[in-house]
Amino acid sequence: MDAARSTYWQSYGGSPGLTYLLTTFRDELNRRGLDEYWSRLMIDNPTALYSFAKSL
C-alpha cells in the first residue's frame, strides 16, 4: 500500500484505509482458510529480510 496518498486515509474520506491490512485483508485470508499466509507475509518475510542472514 502506498500510505502516502491522502486518498487512502479514512480520515480524509479515502479507502481502503491504513487499517485494511490489519483488519479486512487478514479476516479475508482467515475466511478462505489461508491464515498461514498472514504469518508468511507479515512476520516470516520481514524477519528474513531484516535478519541479514544468508539464505539456504
ROSE-4610 file (N, C-alpha, C; in Angstrom, 1 decimal, always signed):
// ROSE-4610
residu = [M/M/M/D/D/D/A/A/A/A/A/A/R/R/R/S/S/S/T/T/T/Y/Y/Y/W/W/W/Q/Q/Q/S/S/S/Y/Y/Y/G/G/G/G/G/G/S/S/S/P/P/P/G/G/G/L/L/L/T/T/T/Y/Y/Y/L/L/L/L/L/L/T/T/T/T/T/T/F/F/F/R/R/R/D/D/D/E/E/E/L/L/L/N/N/N/R/R/R/R/R/R/G/G/G/L/L/L/D/D/D/E/E/E/Y/Y/Y/W/W/W/S/S/S/R/R/R/L/L/L/M/M/M/I/I/I/D/D/D/N/N/N/P/P/P/T/T/T/A/A/A/L/L/L/Y/Y/Y/S/S/S/F/F/F/A/A/A/K/K/K/S/S/S/L/L/L]
num = [1/1/1/2/2/2/3/3/3/4/4/4/5/5/5/6/6/6/7/7/7/8/8/8/9/9/9/10/10/10/11/11/11/12/12/12/13/13/13/14/14/14/15/15/15/16/16/16/17/17/17/18/18/18/19/19/19/20/20/20/21/21/21/22/22/22/23/23/23/24/24/24/25/25/25/26/26/26/27/27/27/28/28/28/29/29/29/30/30/30/31/31/31/32/32/32/33/33/33/34/34/34/35/35/35/36/36/36/37/37/37/38/38/38/39/39/39/40/40/40/41/41/41/42/42/42/43/43/43/44/44/44/45/45/45/46/46/46/47/47/47/48/48/48/49/49/49/50/50/50/51/51/51/52/52/52/53/53/53/54/54/54/55/55/55/56/56/56]
x = [+0.8/+0.0/+0.9/+0.5/+1.1/+0.4/+0.9/+0.3/+0.4/+1.2/+1.5/+0.3/-0.5/-1.6/-2.8/-3.2/-4.3/-5.6/-5.7/-6.9/-7.1/-6.0/-6.0/-6.4/-6.4/-6.6/-8.1/-8.7/-10.1/-10.5/-9.6/-9.9/-10.1/-9.6/-9.8/-10.9/-11.6/-12.7/-12.2/-10.9/-10.3/-10.7/-10.2/-10.5/-9.4/-8.9/-9.4/-9.0/-8.1/-7.7/-6.4/-5.7/-4.5/-4.7/-5.8/-6.1/-6.5/-6.7/-7.1/-6.3/-5.0/-4.2/-4.4/-4.6/-4.7/-6.1/-7.1/-8.5/-9.1/-9.5/-10.3/-9.4/-8.2/-7.4/-7.1/-6.8/-6.5/-7.7/-8.8/-10.1/-10.4/-10.2/-10.5/-9.6/-8.3/-7.4/-7.9/-8.3/-8.8/-10.1/-11.0/-12.2/-12.0/-11.0/-10.7/-9.7/-9.4/-8.5/-7.1/-6.7/-5.3/-4.6/-5.0/-4.4/-2.9/-2.4/-0.9/-0.1/-0.8/-0.1/+0.1/-0.7/-0.6/+0.8/+1.1/+2.4/+3.6/+3.4/+4.5/+4.7/+3.6/+3.7/+4.1/+3.6/+3.8/+4.8/+5.2/+6.2/+7.4/+7.3/+8.4/+9.2/+8.5/+9.3/+10.0/+9.4/+10.2/+11.3/+11.1/+12.1/+13.3/+13.1/+14.2/+14.9/+14.1/+14.7/+15.6/+15.2/+16.0/+16.9/+17.0/+18.0/+19.4/+19.5/+20.8/+21.5/+20.8/+21.3/+21.3/+22.3/+22.3/+21.2/+20.5/+19.5/+20.2/+19.4/+19.9/+19.5]
y = [-1.2/+0.0/+1.2/+2.2/+3.5/+4.4/+4.3/+5.1/+6.6/+7.0/+8.5/+9.2/+8.5/+9.1/+9.4/+10.6/+11.1/+10.3/+9.8/+9.1/+7.8/+7.3/+6.0/+6.3/+7.5/+7.8/+8.0/+7.1/+7.2/+8.6/+9.2/+10.5/+11.6/+11.3/+12.2/+11.7/+10.7/+10.1/+9.1/+8.7/+7.7/+6.3/+5.4/+4.0/+3.2/+2.1/+1.3/+1.7/+2.6/+3.0/+2.2/+2.8/+2.2/+1.0/+0.8/-0.4/-1.6/-1.4/-2.5/-3.8/-3.7/-4.9/-5.7/-4.9/-5.5/-6.0/-5.6/-6.0/-6.7/-6.1/-6.7/-7.7/-7.4/-8.4/-9.6/-9.4/-10.6/-11.4/-10.8/-11.5/-12.3/-11.8/-12.4/-13.7/-13.5/-14.7/-15.8/-15.4/-16.4/-17.1/-16.3/-16.8/-17.8/-17.6/-18.5/-19.7/-19.7/-20.8/-20.6/-19.4/-19.0/-18.3/-18.5/-17.7/-18.0/-19.1/-19.3/-18.3/-17.7/-16.7/-15.4/-15.1/-13.9/-13.9/-15.0/-15.1/-15.1/-15.7/-15.6/-14.2/-13.5/-12.2/-11.1/-11.2/-10.1/-10.4/-11.6/-12.0/-12.6/-13.8/-14.5/-13.8/-13.2/-12.5/-11.2/-10.4/-9.2/-9.7/-10.7/-11.3/-11.7/-12.4/-12.9/-11.7/-10.7/-9.5/-8.8/-8.6/-7.7/-8.5/-9.8/-10.6/-10.6/-10.2/-10.2/-11.5/-12.6/-13.9/-14.5/-15.3/-15.9/-16.9/-17.0/-18.0/-19.3/-20.3/-21.7/-22.0]
z = [+0.0/+0.0/+0.0/-0.7/-0.7/+0.3/+1.5/+2.6/+2.5/+1.6/+1.5/+0.8/+0.1/-0.6/+0.3/+0.3/+1.2/+0.9/-0.3/-0.7/+0.0/+0.6/+1.4/+2.8/+3.3/+4.7/+4.9/+5.8/+6.0/+6.6/+7.4/+8.0/+6.9/+5.7/+4.6/+3.6/+4.0/+3.2/+2.2/+2.4/+1.5/+1.8/+0.9/+1.1/+0.4/+0.9/+1.9/+3.3/+3.5/+4.8/+5.3/+6.2/+6.6/+7.4/+8.0/+8.8/+8.0/+6.7/+5.8/+6.0/+5.9/+6.1/+7.4/+8.4/+9.8/+10.1/+9.3/+9.6/+8.4/+7.4/+6.3/+5.6/+5.2/+4.5/+5.3/+6.5/+7.4/+7.6/+7.9/+8.0/+6.8/+5.6/+4.4/+4.2/+4.5/+4.5/+5.4/+6.6/+7.6/+7.0/+6.4/+5.9/+4.8/+4.0/+2.9/+3.3/+4.6/+5.1/+4.7/+4.5/+4.1/+5.2/+6.5/+7.6/+7.7/+7.3/+7.4/+6.5/+5.5/+4.6/+5.4/+6.3/+7.1/+7.8/+8.4/+9.1/+8.1/+7.0/+6.0/+5.5/+5.2/+4.6/+5.6/+6.8/+7.8/+8.9/+9.0/+10.0/+9.4/+8.8/+8.3/+7.2/+6.2/+5.2/+5.7/+6.5/+7.0/+7.9/+8.7/+9.6/+8.8/+7.7/+6.8/+6.1/+5.7/+5.0/+6.0/+7.2/+8.1/+9.0/+8.8/+9.6/+9.1/+7.8/+7.1/+7.2/+7.3/+7.3/+5.9/+5.5/+4.2/+4.1/+2.9/+2.7/+2.3/+2.6/+2.2/+0.9]
